[in-house]
Amino acid sequence: MAGLNRRFATLMLFFSLFVLLVIAQYFKLMVLQDGPQESTQSRPVSVERGPILDRNGRILAVQTRLYSVTAWIPHIEDKDQTAERLAAVLNQSSRELRRKFDAYSGFLYVERKISPSASDKVQNMIDSGLLPGISLEPEYGRNYPEQDLAAHVLGYVGTDNIGLDGIELTYDGILSPNTDSEELVGSTRYGNQLFLTIDLNIQFMAESIAERALEEHDANAIMILVMDAKNGDILAMTSTPDFNPNTFQQASRRSRQNLPITYSYEPGSVFKIFSIASLMEMGAINAESEFFCDGHYERTFPSNETVRINCLGRHGLVTPQQILQYSCNSGAAYASDLVDKEGFYRQIRDFGFGGKTNLPFPGETRGLLEEPENWSGRTKPTIAIGQEISVSAVQMAAAATAFSNQGIVLQPHIVKKVVAPNGQVLQESSREPLRRVIRPEVARAILLMMETVTGPGGTAQRAKINGVRVSAKTGTAQKFDPQTGTYSNDAFVASCMSLFPTEDPQLITYVVIDTPKGDEYYGGRIAAPLMAELGEQLVDYLGIPTSQDTVVQHPGIIKLKDLPPISIGEELPDLRGIAKRRLLPLLQQDNIEVHFRGEGWVSSQSPAPGTPVTDGMKLELEFE
């Protein structure tokens, strides 16, 4: 019996120790770790992605609070009716929604991050008891207030606020807050702000013109670039068709493609400005060189290969200036015969062709510039007229900075600066020279030659801007048909590039129309007028001086005539609107009493103007 009692006592001791251990652990978890320690570990910290703004601070992308539609399937009373009511608001198929309800037994995201107007409608139905089992859950989302404006530049984010394309993707780590940082503002971590070089007003001008032209010319696509000619800042980058990044899931893959960055094409005769500049820089030709055009270029090589390139007309003897003015294929091709292919290749590469511009966008194309060892006999003269080479729109605009910067190519920029949440500027772009490509005198000569292209007989006459000297070049390139292995007879790329004002270029503009299917397809007829329209708007907006402006020279000194003294004769004059200072001498008149009330200028007087003056008259003046 005693042994049994000892065993029972031992068992109770172990049980008591176990209970004490549980109580101690509970006390540690629920009491000792309650308060500040728990709040710092489990306190929800909101994360706000930094905004994207244009160069003037206008918001292009900003984080907003959106709502997601969720469902708890066991509480849905009528799945068919619920699906129909939600489908009408969410623009979904009621049959597809019903299928989702049947496929899940518990929690379900019906649709993530719906628009504010849609969430209001859903909430109203929830409040009215029409959607049992349906809830709205708050989430942070991205909003693009300008909708499709600059959509290809901005890109878009996914449901988890992670960049998927464009600047949103490339700068995702900069726009997203550093969640490892201890620096908090309240309970929110903020990402950095991104200021682009884009000017929203110029972007709107370019997109408006592009959208109208896309329909007018029934084209596959239109690209328009506007660049600051002095520092390489891209002021507008347009690609149509476009999309709304707020609803990017509904956009086609083609409309989401950032064509100026990712699309390569043969540039056609616009490329002749780089060909002629290259040949002049290499010393093969000068401004007085002449070549004979009888309507085509033809040459037979030692290998018995005969190359024939047709021209737009029979131009006779042509100089480099006339090659550009008339867009003479024969002249450009014959001029290229004066240099070796290795030297010509290196000069074109120096302009940036065959390489990336390193703008911060995914999927940038290098274009296509074959190594000289892969060239055939016709490659060099064909490249000289802008075919058998493919480029991107940004390559063309960047290369043209050589003509506005005395022969130096600049790095193009799309991001102006990055600003931290506390206002500190973390990085900022500035003029970035890359390399000298041509001598200053060659750059100047090309600008003057291009100016003649907008004059009589030139292919870019329709690109002229009233009152402004414009240097321009048009292009019309046949597209290569991979099915036939030859150039197409009905698919073209029409384009026009301009730099203005010629005497000191401030802007580079470039318009590309891909596969116009209307009655016209020549760059001089359909791309040049778009260039002129855009140029007129840019001149007005940026205040670029024109020859039509009225110029007034003034020394800066204005002399004011002394105002005559106020006197009172036989009748009271009208004193309304006169400053109090000028009326002070009236207090010295002996024949009338003058009383002032207030400060400023006379608002009323008594007696009224025209009253005969008598000795001892009282004149009361109210001032305001």
Secondary structure, DSSP 4 states (H G I P E B T S, - for coil): -HHHHHHHHHHHHHHHHHHHHHHHHHHIIIIITTTHHHHHHH---EEEPPPEE-TTS-EEEEEEEEEEEEEEGGG-S-HHHHHHHHHHHHT--HHHHHHHHHH-SSEEEEEEEE-HHHHHHHHHHHHTTS-TTEEEEEEEEEE-TTTTTTHHHH-EE-TTS-EEEHHHHHTHHHHS--TT----BTTEEE--EEEES--HHHHHHHHHHHHHHHHHTT-SEEEEEEEETTT-BEEEEEEES---GGGGGGS-TTTT--HHHH--B--GGGGHHHHHHHHHHTTS--TT--EEESSEEEEE-TTS-EEEEE-SS--EEE-HHHHHHTT-HHHHHHHHTTS-HHHHHHHHHHTTTTS----S-TT----B---GGG--TTHHHHHHTT-S-BB-HHHHHHHTHHHHTTTEEE--BSEEEEE-TTS-EEEE----EEEE-S-HHHHHHHHHHHHHHTSTT-TTGGG-BTTB--EEEEEEEEEEETTTTEEEEEEEEEEEEEEESTTS--EEEEEEEES--SS---HHHHHHHHHHHHHHHHHHHHT---TTSPP----S--PPPPPPPP---SB----TT-BHHHHGGGGG-SSEEEEEESSSBEEEEESPTTPBP-TTEEEEEEE-
